[in-house]
Amino acid sequence: MRRQSGFTLLEMMVALVVFGLLMAGVAQTMRYGLTAWTAETRAADGAETFAAVDGALRRLIEQAVPQKFTGQPDGFAFTTMLPAGAGLADPLADAALQVTPAGLVLRWRPHPAGLPLGPPEAPRTEILLDGVTGLDASYLAGRADGSVAWSPVFSGAGLPLLIRLHLTLAGRKTWPDIVAAPPSPAR
């Protein structure tokens, strides 16, 4: 009697079960890999976003002009030099930093170069960071007795010595405080 070559039904079923288990393992590995990749990308994006916002705020504060600086606990208004990318012929601008439902917002308009001849231009709004629910600003300034102290408000001639910004973020994210120094009159 001659034996026929080929696979029996039982052998085919065992091969399909082994193949199915192998594919389930590959699918789980892919799912785990994609989840890890997404989490790592999100963490890296957060660090890059912080570095960009931190750098932008520091540049704006470090280029502040000692005129019209008003600081409140929830934001401040000042005159500063905007970067060349703002598309202004004169980079001097009146700006205000505050938190809105959209997040951390910078509102600015070109600083008038003399007496304005018409109504001021409408402010432009730049969302610097979304997911910000609060801003706590404080200002290091000199006192009449010659000492220096942090205060939640600042107004008067000149600029504070330092500005400290504490951002409150939605969820459990935390960021370190941003401390920046406006230019001193001696610079």
SEMARKOL-813496 format. One record per residue (C-alpha): chain; x negated, y, z negated. Coordinates in steps of 0.5 Angstrom, whole numbers. Each point is the difference from the previous one (the first is absolute). Example, Ala and Ser with C-alpha at 12.3 -4.5 7.8 and 13.67 -1.06 7.14 Angstrom:
# SEMARKOL-813496
<pt "A" <-25 -9 -16>>;
<pt "A" <-2 7 2>>;
END
This chain:
# SEMARKOL-813496
<pt "A" <0 0 0>>;
<pt "A" <-2 7 2>>;
<pt "A" <0 6 -5>>;
<pt "A" <2 6 3>>;
<pt "A" <-4 6 -1>>;
<pt "A" <3 7 -4>>;
<pt "A" <3 2 -6>>;
<pt "A" <5 -3 -4>>;
<pt "A" <6 4 -3>>;
<pt "A" <-3 0 -7>>;
<pt "A" <-7 2 2>>;
<pt "A" <4 6 4>>;
<pt "A" <4 2 -6>>;
<pt "A" <-7 0 -5>>;
<pt "A" <-3 4 5>>;
<pt "A" <5 5 0>>;
<pt "A" <1 1 -7>>;
<pt "A" <-8 1 -1>>;
<pt "A" <0 5 6>>;
<pt "A" <6 4 -4>>;
<pt "A" <-4 0 -6>>;
<pt "A" <-6 2 3>>;
<pt "A" <4 6 3>>;
<pt "A" <4 2 -6>>;
<pt "A" <-7 1 -3>>;
<pt "A" <-3 4 5>>;
<pt "A" <7 4 0>>;
<pt "A" <-1 1 -8>>;
<pt "A" <-8 2 1>>;
<pt "A" <2 5 6>>;
<pt "A" <5 3 -5>>;
<pt "A" <-4 1 -6>>;
<pt "A" <-6 3 5>>;
<pt "A" <5 5 3>>;
<pt "A" <3 2 -7>>;
<pt "A" <-8 1 -3>>;
<pt "A" <-1 4 6>>;
<pt "A" <6 4 -1>>;
<pt "A" <-2 1 -7>>;
<pt "A" <-7 2 2>>;
<pt "A" <2 5 5>>;
<pt "A" <5 3 -4>>;
<pt "A" <-5 1 -6>>;
<pt "A" <-6 3 5>>;
<pt "A" <5 5 3>>;
<pt "A" <2 2 -7>>;
<pt "A" <-7 2 -1>>;
<pt "A" <-1 3 6>>;
<pt "A" <6 4 -1>>;
<pt "A" <-2 2 -7>>;
<pt "A" <-7 2 3>>;
<pt "A" <3 4 6>>;
<pt "A" <5 4 -5>>;
<pt "A" <-6 1 -5>>;
<pt "A" <-4 3 5>>;
<pt "A" <5 5 3>>;
<pt "A" <2 2 -7>>;
<pt "A" <-7 2 -2>>;
<pt "A" <-2 3 7>>;
<pt "A" <6 5 -1>>;
<pt "A" <-1 1 -7>>;
<pt "A" <-8 1 1>>;
<pt "A" <2 5 6>>;
<pt "A" <5 4 -4>>;
<pt "A" <0 8 0>>;
<pt "A" <0 4 -6>>;
<pt "A" <7 3 1>>;
<pt "A" <7 -2 -1>>;
<pt "A" <-2 -6 -4>>;
<pt "A" <6 -2 -4>>;
<pt "A" <0 -7 -4>>;
<pt "A" <6 -3 -3>>;
<pt "A" <0 -7 -4>>;
<pt "A" <4 -3 7>>;
<pt "A" <-4 3 5>>;
<pt "A" <-4 6 2>>;
<pt "A" <0 5 6>>;
<pt "A" <-7 3 2>>;
<pt "A" <-3 3 6>>;
<pt "A" <-5 -5 4>>;
<pt "A" <-4 -1 6>>;
<pt "A" <3 -6 4>>;
<pt "A" <-4 -4 4>>;
<pt "A" <-1 1 8>>;
<pt "A" <5 -6 1>>;
<pt "A" <6 5 -2>>;
<pt "A" <-1 4 7>>;
<pt "A" <0 7 -3>>;
<pt "A" <-4 5 3>>;
<pt "A" <-1 3 -8>>;
<pt "A" <-1 -6 -4>>;
<pt "A" <2 4 -6>>;
<pt "A" <7 -3 -3>>;
<pt "A" <5 1 -6>>;
<pt "A" <1 -7 -2>>;
<pt "A" <5 -3 -6>>;
<pt "A" <-1 -7 -2>>;
<pt "A" <6 -3 -4>>;
<pt "A" <4 -7 0>>;
<pt "A" <6 -1 4>>;
<pt "A" <5 -6 1>>;
<pt "A" <-5 -1 6>>;
<pt "A" <-6 -1 -4>>;
<pt "A" <-6 5 -1>>;
<pt "A" <1 6 4>>;
<pt "A" <-5 6 3>>;
<pt "A" <4 6 2>>;
<pt "A" <-4 5 4>>;
<pt "A" <1 6 5>>;
<pt "A" <-6 4 3>>;
<pt "A" <-2 6 -5>>;
<pt "A" <2 6 3>>;
<pt "A" <-6 4 2>>;
<pt "A" <2 7 -2>>;
<pt "A" <7 3 -1>>;
<pt "A" <5 -5 3>>;
<pt "A" <4 3 6>>;
<pt "A" <6 -5 -1>>;
<pt "A" <3 -5 -4>>;
<pt "A" <-5 -5 -2>>;
<pt "A" <-1 -7 4>>;
<pt "A" <4 -6 -3>>;
<pt "A" <-5 -4 -4>>;
<pt "A" <-2 -7 3>>;
<pt "A" <1 -6 -4>>;
<pt "A" <-5 -5 -1>>;
<pt "A" <1 -7 -4>>;
<pt "A" <-7 -2 -3>>;
<pt "A" <3 -6 -3>>;
<pt "A" <7 -3 -1>>;
<pt "A" <2 -4 -6>>;
<pt "A" <-2 6 -5>>;
<pt "A" <5 1 -5>>;
<pt "A" <-4 5 -4>>;
<pt "A" <-6 5 -1>>;
<pt "A" <-3 2 -6>>;
<pt "A" <-5 6 1>>;
<pt "A" <-4 4 -5>>;
<pt "A" <-5 5 1>>;
<pt "A" <-7 1 -4>>;
<pt "A" <0 8 -1>>;
<pt "A" <-4 5 -4>>;
<pt "A" <3 3 -6>>;
<pt "A" <0 7 -3>>;
<pt "A" <-5 -2 -5>>;
<pt "A" <-5 -3 5>>;
<pt "A" <2 -8 -1>>;
<pt "A" <3 -4 5>>;
<pt "A" <6 -5 -1>>;
<pt "A" <5 -4 5>>;
<pt "A" <7 3 1>>;
<pt "A" <6 -2 3>>;
<pt "A" <1 7 4>>;
<pt "A" <-5 5 3>>;
<pt "A" <1 7 3>>;
<pt "A" <-4 6 0>>;
<pt "A" <-6 2 4>>;
<pt "A" <-5 -5 3>>;
<pt "A" <1 -7 0>>;
<pt "A" <-1 -5 -6>>;
<pt "A" <-6 -4 -1>>;
<pt "A" <3 -7 1>>;
<pt "A" <6 -3 2>>;
<pt "A" <2 -7 -2>>;
<pt "A" <6 -3 3>>;
<pt "A" <3 -6 -2>>;
<pt "A" <5 -4 5>>;
<pt "A" <6 -4 -3>>;
<pt "A" <1 -6 6>>;
<pt "A" <6 -4 1>>;
<pt "A" <0 -7 -3>>;
<pt "A" <-6 -2 -4>>;
<pt "A" <-6 3 4>>;
<pt "A" <-5 5 -4>>;
<pt "A" <-5 4 3>>;
<pt "A" <-5 4 -4>>;
<pt "A" <0 7 -1>>;
<pt "A" <-2 5 6>>;
<pt "A" <-5 5 -3>>;
<pt "A" <-2 6 5>>;
<pt "A" <-4 6 -1>>;
<pt "A" <2 7 4>>;
<pt "A" <-6 4 2>>;
<pt "A" <-2 4 -6>>;
<pt "A" <-1 8 1>>;
<pt "A" <-8 -1 0>>;
<pt "A" <0 -5 6>>;
END
